[in-house]
C-alpha cells in the first residue's frame, strides 16, 4: 500500500484500514518503505546515499517511464499515525531541500521472519 497522507487523520484512517484488511500488527516493528520521484536519477542516488547513512536500506532505484525515476528505501521501525505523520514531514522537507521533485509516500509490510 503506497499512500501519501496529507493529515494525521488520514494516517489514523489508513492504520485502521490496514489493520482491518490485513490483520497485521502495526504496534510493533514493521518494514516501512518510503518513495521519492524525480527526473534525475543522480539526485535520487545522492539522496539514497544520505538515507542509507541515516539507517535506511536502499531497495531500488528504477525508471518509472520516460518521465522519471523512483527511489524506494525502507527501514524496520515502529510507527503510529503521529510518528509517521512527523516522518512524512521530514522526508517531504528533505526532498524539497535537495531539489527532488517529490516525496511520493510510504508503504508498510510485516518484517519477514527468518527461519534458521
C-alpha positions in Angstrom: 0.0 0.0 0.0 1.6 3.3 -1.1 0.0 6.3 0.4 0.6 10.0 0.6 -1.3 11.3 3.5 -1.9 15.0 4.0 -3.2 14.9 7.6 -2.8 12.9 10.7 -6.4 12.0 10.5 -5.7 10.4 7.0 -3.0 8.3 8.7 -5.3 7.3 11.5 -7.8 6.0 8.9 -5.0 4.3 6.9 -3.9 2.5 10.1 -7.4 1.3 10.8 -7.9 0.2 7.2 -4.6 -1.7 7.1 -5.4 -3.5 10.4 -8.9 -4.4 9.2 -7.9 -5.6 5.7 -4.7 -7.4 6.6 -4.8 -8.3 10.3 -1.2 -7.1 10.6 0.1 -5.9 14.0 1.1 -2.3 13.4 2.0 -1.8 17.0 5.5 -3.4 16.7 8.4 -3.3 14.2 7.4 -3.3 10.6 9.2 -2.7 7.3 8.3 0.9 6.4 9.0 1.8 2.8 9.4 5.4 1.5 9.4 6.6 -2.1 10.9 9.6 -3.9 10.3 10.7 -7.5 12.5 12.8 -9.8 13.5 13.1 -13.5 17.2 13.0 -12.5 18.4 9.6 -11.2 21.6 11.2 -9.9 19.7 13.3 -7.4 17.9 10.2 -6.2 21.2 8.3 -6.0 22.6 11.1 -3.8 19.6 11.1 -1.6 19.8 7.3 -1.3 23.4 7.5 -0.1 22.3 10.1 2.6 19.3 8.0 3.7 21.4 4.8 3.9 23.9 6.7 6.1 20.8 7.5 8.3 19.8 3.9 8.7 17.6 3.2 5.7 18.1 0.4 3.3 18.0 1.1 -0.4 15.5 -1.2 -2.0 15.5 0.0 -5.6 16.1 2.9 -7.9 14.1 2.3 -11.1 12.9 4.1 -14.2 9.2 4.6 -13.9 8.7 5.7 -17.5 10.1 8.3 -19.8 9.1 11.0 -17.3 11.1 9.9 -14.3 12.7 7.7 -11.7 11.6 6.3 -8.4 13.7 5.7 -5.3 12.4 3.2 -2.8 14.1 2.9 0.7 12.9 1.2 3.8 13.7 0.9 7.5 12.4 -1.5 10.1 10.9 0.5 12.9 7.7 1.3 14.8 5.3 3.9 13.7 1.9 5.1 14.8 -0.1 7.8 13.0 1.6 10.6 14.9 5.2 9.4 14.3 4.5 8.5 10.6 3.0 12.0 10.1 6.2 13.5 11.5 8.4 11.2 9.4 6.4 12.2 6.2 7.1 15.9 7.1 10.8 15.2 7.5 11.1 13.3 4.2 9.0 15.9 2.3 11.3 18.7 3.5 14.4 16.6 2.8 13.2 16.1 -0.8 12.4 19.8 -1.2 15.7 20.9 0.2 17.6 18.7 -2.2 15.6 19.8 -5.3 13.9 16.4 -5.7 10.5 16.6 -7.4 8.5 14.7 -4.8 8.5 12.6 -1.7 5.9 10.2 -3.1 4.7 8.4 0.0 5.1 5.3 2.0 4.1 1.7 2.4 4.3 -0.9 5.1 4.7 -4.7 5.4 5.4 -7.0 8.2 9.0 -7.8 8.8 9.8 -11.2 7.3 10.5 -13.8 9.9 13.8 -15.5 9.1 13.9 -19.2 9.9 17.1 -20.8 11.0 
